[in-house]
Amino acid sequence: MRCTVNCLRFQCNLFLVYTLGQFTRNYTQTVKRAADNKRRYAPGEGSIPPVLLSGVSKGVCPLAHDFARKV
């Protein structure tokens, strides 16, 4: 009986360690992917051609009269 309890406890510990390890790997991969996507698709970091941004400060929405002045 004692061996069975110890074996079950050991198996339970192995399962817990495996599950936590898998969760940690998945979480780390998700965080890295999110950071990569943020760098890759962030506006103002080369995703908009500089010609369209001339005279418009970064982070401010251009108004219609900003474009009308340039034409």
N, C-alpha and C positions, 0 to 999 in steps of 0.2 A: 504494500500500500504506500509506504513512504517513497519508494522509487517512482511510483506512478505520479505522486504529487510533485516530486522534484523534476521529473521529466516534463510534466505539464507546465511547471513554472519556467523551466528552461526554454521550452518551445514558445511560451508566451513572451518571454524576454526577447527571443530571436525575432519574433514577428514584430514586436514593438520597435526594435532597433532597425529592422528592414523598412518598416513603414515610415518612421521618422527620417531615415536616410533618403527614401524616395521623395518624401514631401520636401525636404531641404533641397534636393537636386532640382525638382520641378519649380520650386519657388525662386531659386537662384537663376534658373534659365529664363523664367518669366520676367524677372527684374532686369536682367541683362538685355532681353529682347525689347522691353519697354524703353530702356535708356537708348538703345540703338535706334529704335524708331523715332524717338524724340529728336535725336541728333540728325537723323536722315531727313525727316519731314518737317522740321521746325521752320515756320515762316521767318523770313528775314535773314536766313543763313544760306543764301545762294539759290533758294527755290524760286525766287522771283527775279527776272532779269534786271540788271542795274538800270537799264534804259527806262524802265517803267517806274523806277524808284527815284529818279533824279528830281531833286527839290522837295521830296517828301521825306520827313524824318521817320526813322524806324519806329514802329509801334503805334503810329498815329494814322487814323483812317484819312485818306485823301478826300477832300471835298471836290464837288463838281467844278467850282471856280478855279481850283488849282490846275486842273487840266485845261480849262478854257483859256487861262492866261498864257499857257505855253504854245497854243496853236496860232 
